[in-house]
Amino acid sequence: MNEGKDVVVEGFNVLSVNGSGGTDGGLISLGIILGVLGLALLIVSLISEEGAVGFFGLLLLLIAFIAFANADDPVQYEVTVQPGHVIDAARWEIVEQRGQIYVITEREAAE
């Protein structure tokens, strides 16, 4: 968790910044390894007609899919809104609100 003192977002007092803003390489690597292993076990189960191996292969494929789905690590800002300013809903998405503290993340740009 980074302290938000060096981050400037107009209209907000940034309390902290969470997330890297990229993707988690470890989860992507885990997803690739488990996906390949799960697919291999699924193929082996089809050839040998072994149901337990096929179930384990499907389970590994499911875990690989979950790892890929959670690999995105967006930057989240914990902020308070300065007097006279509002949160621009076109630019920011409110993830959580605790009293006057908002957790926001920047929306993806529409093309």
DSSP file with accessible surface (Angstrom, degrees, kcal/mol):
  #  RESIDUE AA STRUCTURE BP1 BP2  ACC     N-H-->O    O-->H-N    N-H-->O    O-->H-N    TCO  KAPPA ALPHA  PHI   PSI    X-CA   Y-CA   Z-CA
    1    1 A M              0   0  161      0, 0.0     2,-0.3     0, 0.0    17,-0.2   0.000 360.0 360.0 360.0 123.4    0.0    0.0    0.0
    2    2 A N  E     -A   17   0A 101     15,-2.3    15,-2.0    17,-0.1     2,-0.3  -0.698 360.0-117.1 -92.0 144.6    1.5    3.3   -1.1
    3    3 A E  E >   -A   16   0A 113     -2,-0.3     3,-0.6    13,-0.2    13,-0.2  -0.611  22.3-137.2 -75.4 141.4    1.0    6.5    0.8
    4    4 A G  G >  S+     0   0    3     11,-1.3     3,-0.9    -2,-0.3    10,-0.2   0.254  73.8 107.2 -89.1  16.4   -0.9    9.0   -1.5
    5    5 A K  G 3  S+     0   0  177      1,-0.2    -1,-0.2    10,-0.2     9,-0.1   0.818  83.5  43.8 -67.9 -26.8    1.2   12.1   -0.7
    6    6 A D  G <  S+     0   0  133     -3,-0.6     2,-0.5     2,-0.0    -1,-0.2   0.510  96.6  90.1 -96.1  -1.6    3.0   12.0   -4.1
    7    7 A V    <   -     0   0   43     -3,-0.9     2,-0.5     7,-0.1     7,-0.3  -0.806  59.7-162.0 -97.7 131.0   -0.1   11.3   -6.1
    8    8 A V        +     0   0  137     -2,-0.5     2,-0.4     5,-0.1     5,-0.1  -0.958  15.6 169.1-117.0 118.4   -2.1   14.3   -7.4
    9    9 A V    >   -     0   0   15     -2,-0.5     3,-2.0     3,-0.4     5,-0.1  -0.984  40.9-115.5-126.3 117.9   -5.7   13.8   -8.6
   10   10 A E  T 3  S+     0   0  169     -2,-0.4     3,-0.1     1,-0.3    -2,-0.0  -0.267  96.5  14.2 -61.8 129.0   -7.5   17.1   -9.1
   11   11 A G  T 3  S+     0   0    4      1,-0.2    71,-2.5    74,-0.1     2,-0.3   0.362 112.4  88.7  92.6  -4.6  -10.5   17.6   -6.7
   12   12 A F  E <   - B   0  81A  12     -3,-2.0     2,-0.7    69,-0.2    -3,-0.4  -0.923  68.3-137.9-125.5 151.3   -9.5   14.8   -4.3
   13   13 A N  E     - B   0  80A  76     67,-3.0    67,-1.8    -2,-0.3     2,-0.6  -0.943  32.3-143.1 -99.4 110.9   -7.3   14.4   -1.3
   14   14 A V  E     + B   0  79A  22     -2,-0.7    65,-0.2    -7,-0.3    -7,-0.1  -0.674  24.8 176.6 -82.4 120.5   -5.5   11.1   -2.0
   15   15 A L  E     -     0   0A  68     63,-3.5   -11,-1.3    -2,-0.6     2,-0.3   0.852  65.1 -15.1 -90.0 -41.9   -5.1    9.1    1.2
   16   16 A S  E     -AB   3  78A   4     62,-1.4    62,-2.9   -13,-0.2     2,-0.4  -0.988  53.6-137.2-158.6 161.5   -3.6    6.0   -0.3
   17   17 A V  E     -AB   2  77A  11    -15,-2.0   -15,-2.3    -2,-0.3     2,-0.4  -0.993  20.4-172.1-126.3 128.9   -3.0    4.1   -3.6
   18   18 A N  E     + B   0  76A  42     58,-3.0    58,-3.3    -2,-0.4     3,-0.1  -0.951  44.8  32.0-122.7 142.4   -3.5    0.4   -3.9
   19   19 A G  S    S-     0   0   33     -2,-0.4    56,-0.1    56,-0.2   -17,-0.1  -0.007  70.9-109.0  98.3 156.5   -2.6   -1.9   -6.9
   20   20 A S        -     0   0   84     53,-0.3    55,-0.2     2,-0.1    -1,-0.1   0.627  40.5-126.8 -95.7 -19.1    0.0   -1.8   -9.5
   21   21 A G  S    S+     0   0   45     52,-1.9     2,-0.1     1,-0.3    54,-0.1   0.558  82.4  72.6  83.4   7.3   -2.2   -0.9  -12.5
   22   22 A G  E    S-E   73   0B  30     51,-0.5    51,-2.7    52,-0.1     2,-0.3  -0.278  90.9 -68.9-126.4-148.0   -1.0   -3.8  -14.5
   23   23 A T  E     -E   72   0B  92     49,-0.2     2,-0.9    -2,-0.1    49,-0.2  -0.859  40.7-113.5-115.4 153.1   -1.4   -7.6  -14.5
   24   24 A D     >  -     0   0   79     47,-2.9     4,-1.8    -2,-0.3     3,-0.2  -0.747  23.3-164.2 -87.1 107.0   -0.1  -10.1  -12.0
   25   25 A G  H  > S+     0   0   42     -2,-0.9     4,-2.6     1,-0.2     5,-0.2   0.819  86.0  58.7 -62.7 -32.2    2.5  -12.1  -13.8
   26   26 A G  H  > S+     0   0   49      2,-0.2     4,-2.5     1,-0.2    -1,-0.2   0.912 106.6  46.6 -65.2 -41.4    2.5  -14.8  -11.2
   27   27 A L  H  > S+     0   0   46     -3,-0.2     4,-2.5     2,-0.2    -1,-0.2   0.875 112.2  50.8 -69.5 -35.6   -1.2  -15.5  -11.7
   28   28 A I  H  X S+     0   0   54     -4,-1.8     4,-2.4     2,-0.2    -2,-0.2   0.934 111.7  47.6 -65.8 -43.5   -0.8  -15.6  -15.4
   29   29 A S  H  X S+     0   0   65     -4,-2.6     4,-2.6     2,-0.2     5,-0.2   0.923 112.2  49.4 -62.1 -44.1    2.1  -18.0  -15.1
   30   30 A L  H  X S+     0   0   79     -4,-2.5     4,-2.8     1,-0.2     5,-0.3   0.913 110.3  51.5 -60.8 -41.9    0.1  -20.2  -12.7
   31   31 A G  H  X S+     0   0    0     -4,-2.5     4,-2.2     2,-0.2    -2,-0.2   0.902 110.9  47.3 -62.5 -40.9   -2.9  -20.1  -15.1
   32   32 A I  H  X S+     0   0   91     -4,-2.4     4,-2.5     2,-0.2     5,-0.2   0.948 114.5  45.8 -66.1 -47.5   -0.7  -21.2  -18.1
   33   33 A I  H  X S+     0   0  109     -4,-2.6     4,-2.4     1,-0.2     5,-0.2   0.946 117.2  43.0 -62.7 -48.4    0.9  -24.1  -16.1
   34   34 A L  H  X S+     0   0   28     -4,-2.8     4,-2.8    -5,-0.2    -1,-0.2   0.863 113.1  53.7 -68.2 -34.2   -2.3  -25.3  -14.6
   35   35 A G  H  X S+     0   0   16     -4,-2.2     4,-2.4    -5,-0.3    -2,-0.2   0.934 111.5  44.0 -64.7 -44.7   -4.2  -25.0  -18.0
   36   36 A V  H  X S+     0   0   97     -4,-2.5     4,-2.5     2,-0.2    -2,-0.2   0.934 116.4  47.0 -66.0 -44.7   -1.6  -27.0  -19.9
   37   37 A L  H  X S+     0   0   84     -4,-2.4     4,-2.6    -5,-0.2    -2,-0.2   0.924 113.2  49.0 -63.9 -42.8   -1.5  -29.7  -17.1
   38   38 A G  H  X S+     0   0    0     -4,-2.8     4,-2.2     2,-0.2    -2,-0.2   0.908 111.7  48.8 -64.0 -40.6   -5.3  -29.8  -16.9
   39   39 A L  H  X S+     0   0   93     -4,-2.4     4,-2.4    -5,-0.2    -1,-0.2   0.916 111.0  50.5 -65.4 -41.1   -5.6  -30.2  -20.7
   40   40 A A  H  X S+     0   0   46     -4,-2.5     4,-2.6     1,-0.2    -2,-0.2   0.924 111.4  47.9 -62.7 -43.6   -3.0  -32.9  -20.7
   41   41 A L  H  X S+     0   0   38     -4,-2.6     4,-2.4     1,-0.2    -1,-0.2   0.879 110.1  52.9 -65.4 -35.6   -4.8  -34.8  -17.9
   42   42 A L  H  X S+     0   0   40     -4,-2.2     4,-1.7     2,-0.2    -2,-0.2   0.922 110.6  46.5 -65.4 -41.8   -8.1  -34.4  -19.8
   43   43 A I  H  X S+     0   0   89     -4,-2.4     4,-2.0     2,-0.2    -2,-0.2   0.920 111.9  51.0 -65.7 -43.1   -6.6  -35.9  -22.9
   44   44 A V  H  X S+     0   0   74     -4,-2.6     4,-3.0     1,-0.2     6,-0.2   0.907 108.9  51.8 -61.4 -39.3   -5.1  -38.7  -21.0
   45   45 A S  H  X>S+     0   0   12     -4,-2.4     4,-1.1     1,-0.2     5,-0.9   0.854 108.3  50.9 -68.4 -32.3   -8.4  -39.5  -19.4
   46   46 A L  H  <5S+     0   0  131     -4,-1.7    -1,-0.2     2,-0.2    -2,-0.2   0.877 114.5  43.8 -70.0 -37.0  -10.1  -39.6  -22.8
   47   47 A I  H  <5S+     0   0  138     -4,-2.0    -2,-0.2     1,-0.2    -1,-0.2   0.932 124.4  33.1 -72.5 -45.7   -7.5  -42.1  -24.1
   48   48 A S  H  <5S-     0   0   65     -4,-3.0    -2,-0.2    -5,-0.2    -1,-0.2   0.490 100.0-130.0 -91.5  -2.9   -7.4  -44.3  -21.0
   49   49 A E  T  <5 +     0   0  172     -4,-1.1     2,-0.7    -5,-0.2    -3,-0.2   0.870  53.3 152.9  54.2  40.7  -11.1  -43.8  -20.1
   50   50 A E     >< -     0   0  101     -5,-0.9     4,-1.4    -6,-0.2    -1,-0.2  -0.894  29.5-166.4-102.8 110.1  -10.1  -43.0  -16.5
   51   51 A G  H  > S+     0   0   58     -2,-0.7     4,-2.3     1,-0.2     5,-0.2   0.847  82.3  56.4 -68.6 -36.5  -12.8  -40.8  -15.0
   52   52 A A  H  > S+     0   0   69      1,-0.2     4,-2.2     2,-0.2    -1,-0.2   0.896 106.8  49.8 -66.7 -37.0  -10.9  -39.6  -11.9
   53   53 A V  H  > S+     0   0   43      2,-0.2     4,-2.4     1,-0.2    -1,-0.2   0.903 110.5  51.1 -68.0 -38.2   -8.1  -38.2  -14.0
   54   54 A G  H  X S+     0   0    7     -4,-1.4     4,-2.5     2,-0.2    -2,-0.2   0.906 108.8  50.6 -64.4 -41.2  -10.6  -36.4  -16.2
   55   55 A F  H  X S+     0   0  140     -4,-2.3     4,-2.3     2,-0.2    -2,-0.2   0.926 110.9  48.5 -62.2 -43.8  -12.2  -34.8  -13.2
   56   56 A F  H  X S+     0   0  107     -4,-2.2     4,-2.3     2,-0.2    -2,-0.2   0.893 110.5  52.1 -64.1 -37.8   -8.9  -33.7  -11.8
   57   57 A G  H  X S+     0   0    0     -4,-2.4     4,-2.2     2,-0.2    -2,-0.2   0.918 109.9  47.9 -63.6 -43.3   -8.0  -32.2  -15.3
   58   58 A L  H  X S+     0   0   98     -4,-2.5     4,-2.3     2,-0.2    -2,-0.2   0.894 110.1  53.3 -64.2 -37.8  -11.3  -30.3  -15.4
   59   59 A L  H  X S+     0   0   69     -4,-2.3     4,-2.4     1,-0.2    -2,-0.2   0.923 109.2  48.3 -63.2 -42.6  -10.6  -29.0  -11.9
   60   60 A L  H  X S+     0   0   14     -4,-2.3     4,-2.4     1,-0.2    -1,-0.2   0.888 110.0  52.3 -65.4 -37.6   -7.2  -27.8  -12.9
   61   61 A L  H  X S+     0   0   53     -4,-2.2     4,-2.2     2,-0.2    -1,-0.2   0.900 109.2  50.2 -64.4 -37.9   -8.7  -26.1  -16.0
   62   62 A L  H  X S+     0   0   97     -4,-2.3     4,-2.3     2,-0.2    -2,-0.2   0.931 110.9  48.0 -65.3 -43.4  -11.2  -24.3  -13.7
   63   63 A I  H  X S+     0   0   70     -4,-2.4     4,-2.4     1,-0.2    -2,-0.2   0.904 110.5  52.8 -64.2 -38.2   -8.5  -23.1  -11.3
   64   64 A A  H  X S+     0   0    4     -4,-2.4     4,-2.3     2,-0.2    -1,-0.2   0.921 108.9  49.6 -63.1 -42.0   -6.5  -21.9  -14.4
   65   65 A F  H  X S+     0   0  139     -4,-2.2     4,-2.4     1,-0.2    -2,-0.2   0.923 110.5  49.8 -63.1 -42.5   -9.5  -19.9  -15.6
   66   66 A I  H  X S+     0   0   83     -4,-2.3     4,-1.6     1,-0.2    -1,-0.2   0.904 109.3  52.3 -63.4 -39.2  -10.0  -18.4  -12.1
   67   67 A A  H  < S+     0   0    7     -4,-2.4    -2,-0.2     1,-0.2    -1,-0.2   0.926 111.2  46.5 -63.4 -43.2   -6.3  -17.4  -12.1
   68   68 A F  H >< S+     0   0   99     -4,-2.3     3,-1.2     1,-0.2     4,-0.3   0.905 110.2  53.6 -65.1 -39.2   -6.6  -15.7  -15.5
   69   69 A A  H 3< S+     0   0   64     -4,-2.4     3,-0.4     1,-0.2    -1,-0.2   0.816 112.9  43.3 -66.6 -28.5   -9.8  -13.9  -14.4
   70   70 A N  T 3< S+     0   0  105     -4,-1.6    -1,-0.2     1,-0.2    -2,-0.2   0.276  85.5  95.7-100.8  11.6   -8.1  -12.4  -11.3
   71   71 A A    <   +     0   0    5     -3,-1.2   -47,-2.9    -4,-0.2     2,-0.3   0.709  59.9  95.2 -77.4 -18.2   -4.8  -11.4  -12.9
   72   72 A D  E     -E   23   0B  99     -3,-0.4   -49,-0.2    -4,-0.3   -50,-0.0  -0.580  53.4-172.5 -77.1 131.0   -5.8   -7.8  -13.5
   73   73 A D  E     -E   22   0B  66    -51,-2.7   -52,-1.9    -2,-0.3   -51,-0.5  -0.760   9.5-166.2-125.4  82.8   -4.7   -5.5  -10.7
   74   74 A P        -     0   0   52      0, 0.0     2,-0.4     0, 0.0   -54,-0.1  -0.314  27.6-105.7 -71.2 154.3   -6.2   -2.0  -11.2
   75   75 A V        -     0   0   36    -55,-0.2    31,-0.5   -56,-0.1     2,-0.4  -0.656  36.9-165.3 -77.9 127.8   -5.0    1.0   -9.3
   76   76 A Q  E     -BC  18 105A  59    -58,-3.3   -58,-3.0    -2,-0.4     2,-0.5  -0.974   4.7-153.4-117.8 132.6   -7.5    2.0   -6.6
   77   77 A Y  E     -BC  17 104A  40     27,-3.0    27,-2.8    -2,-0.4     2,-0.7  -0.894   6.4-150.4-105.7 131.5   -7.3    5.4   -4.9
   78   78 A E  E     +BC  16 103A  40    -62,-2.9   -63,-3.5    -2,-0.5   -62,-1.4  -0.917  40.7 160.3 -97.5 113.4   -8.6    6.0   -1.4
   79   79 A V  E     -BC  14 102A   0     23,-3.2    23,-3.2    -2,-0.7     2,-0.4  -0.860  41.6-142.1-134.4 162.8   -9.7    9.6   -1.5
   80   80 A T  E     -BC  13 101A  32    -67,-1.8   -67,-3.0    -2,-0.3     2,-0.4  -0.944  35.4-116.2-118.5 148.8  -11.8   12.3    0.1
   81   81 A V  E     -B   12   0A  43     19,-0.5   -69,-0.2    -2,-0.4     3,-0.1  -0.713  25.7-126.4 -88.6 130.3  -13.5   14.9   -2.1
   82   82 A Q    >   -     0   0   63    -71,-2.5     3,-1.9    -2,-0.4    -1,-0.0  -0.426  41.6 -84.9 -70.9 149.7  -12.4   18.5   -1.7
   83   83 A P  T 3  S+     0   0  129      0, 0.0    -1,-0.1     0, 0.0     3,-0.1  -0.265 116.2  22.3 -56.5 136.5  -15.2   21.0   -1.0
   84   84 A G  T 3  S+     0   0   90      1,-0.3     2,-0.3    -3,-0.1    -2,-0.1   0.427 105.5 100.5  87.4  -2.5  -16.8   22.2   -4.2
   85   85 A H    <   -     0   0   82     -3,-1.9    -1,-0.3   -74,-0.1     2,-0.3  -0.808  50.9-163.0-113.8 157.3  -15.8   19.2   -6.3
   86   86 A V        -     0   0  126     -2,-0.3     2,-0.6    -3,-0.1    -4,-0.1  -0.896  32.7 -97.3-130.9 162.8  -17.7   16.1   -7.3
   87   87 A I        -     0   0   33     -2,-0.3     2,-0.8     1,-0.0     7,-0.1  -0.733  36.6-129.5 -83.2 122.2  -16.6   12.6   -8.5
   88   88 A D    >>  -     0   0   88     -2,-0.6     4,-2.9     1,-0.2     3,-1.0  -0.619  16.2-161.0 -74.5 108.9  -16.8   12.5  -12.3
   89   89 A A  T 34 S+     0   0   68     -2,-0.8    -1,-0.2     1,-0.3     5,-0.0   0.731  87.4  60.0 -67.7 -21.2  -18.8    9.4  -13.0
   90   90 A A  T 34 S+     0   0   82      1,-0.1    -1,-0.3    -3,-0.0     3,-0.1   0.799 118.6  27.9 -75.2 -27.1  -17.6    9.2  -16.6
   91   91 A R  T <4 S+     0   0  115     -3,-1.0    16,-3.0     1,-0.2     2,-0.4   0.772 120.7  47.6-102.1 -34.2  -14.0    9.0  -15.5
   92   92 A W  E  <  -D  106   0A  10     -4,-2.9     2,-0.5    14,-0.2    14,-0.2  -0.889  59.4-153.8-118.9 144.2  -14.1    7.3  -12.1
   93   93 A E  E     -D  105   0A  91     12,-3.1    12,-2.1    -2,-0.4     2,-0.7  -0.958  21.2-132.9-112.3 128.8  -15.9    4.3  -10.7
   94   94 A I  E     +D  104   0A  83     -2,-0.5    10,-0.2    10,-0.2     3,-0.1  -0.727  26.1 176.4 -83.6 117.8  -16.7    4.2   -7.0
   95   95 A V  E     -     0   0A  65      8,-3.1     2,-0.3    -2,-0.7     9,-0.2   0.852  66.2  -6.3 -87.3 -39.7  -15.7    0.8   -5.7
   96   96 A E  E     -D  103   0A  93      7,-1.5     7,-3.0     2,-0.0     2,-0.4  -0.993  56.5-153.0-156.3 150.0  -16.5    1.4   -2.0
   97   97 A Q  E     +D  102   0A 112     -2,-0.3     2,-0.4     5,-0.2     5,-0.2  -0.996   9.9 178.5-132.5 128.9  -17.6    4.3    0.3
   98   98 A R  E >   -D  101   0A  99      3,-3.1     3,-2.0    -2,-0.4     2,-0.4  -0.864  68.1 -62.5-126.9  94.0  -16.9    4.5    4.0
   99   99 A G  T 3  S-     0   0   60     -2,-0.4    -1,-0.0     1,-0.3     0, 0.0  -0.511 119.9 -15.0  66.8-121.4  -18.4    7.8    5.3
  100  100 A Q  T 3  S+     0   0  162     -2,-0.4   -19,-0.5    -3,-0.1     2,-0.5   0.362 119.3  95.9 -95.4   5.2  -16.6   10.6    3.4
  101  101 A I  E <   -CD  80  98A  52     -3,-2.0    -3,-3.1   -21,-0.1     2,-0.4  -0.847  57.2-167.7 -98.4 127.1  -13.8    8.3    2.2
  102  102 A Y  E     -CD  79  97A  53    -23,-3.2   -23,-3.2    -2,-0.5     2,-0.6  -0.909  17.1-149.2-113.2 142.6  -14.2    6.9   -1.3
  103  103 A V  E     +CD  78  96A   5     -7,-3.0    -8,-3.1    -2,-0.4    -7,-1.5  -0.963  32.8 175.5-106.4 116.1  -12.3    4.0   -2.9
  104  104 A I  E     -CD  77  94A   0    -27,-2.8   -27,-3.0    -2,-0.6     2,-0.3  -0.866  20.4-164.7-123.6 154.9  -12.3    4.9   -6.7
  105  105 A T  E     -CD  76  93A  18    -12,-2.1   -12,-3.1    -2,-0.3     2,-0.3  -0.983  32.7-104.7-135.0 148.3  -10.7    3.4   -9.8
  106  106 A E  E     - D   0  92A  92    -31,-0.5   -14,-0.2    -2,-0.3     2,-0.1  -0.529  36.0-124.2 -76.1 134.0  -10.3    5.0  -13.2
  107  107 A R        -     0   0  114    -16,-3.0     2,-0.2    -2,-0.3    -1,-0.1  -0.424  31.2 -98.9 -71.8 153.5  -12.7    3.7  -15.8
  108  108 A E        -     0   0  179      1,-0.1     2,-0.2    -2,-0.1    -1,-0.1  -0.499  46.9-101.2 -71.0 142.6  -11.4    2.3  -19.1
  109  109 A A        -     0   0   92     -2,-0.2     2,-0.3     1,-0.1    -1,-0.1  -0.426  33.4-127.0 -68.7 132.3  -11.5    4.8  -21.9
  110  110 A A              0   0  103     -2,-0.2    -1,-0.1     1,-0.1    -3,-0.0  -0.610 360.0 360.0 -79.3 137.3  -14.3    4.3  -24.3
  111  111 A E              0   0  237     -2,-0.3    -1,-0.1     0, 0.0     0, 0.0  -0.647 360.0 360.0 -98.3 360.0  -13.3    4.1  -27.9
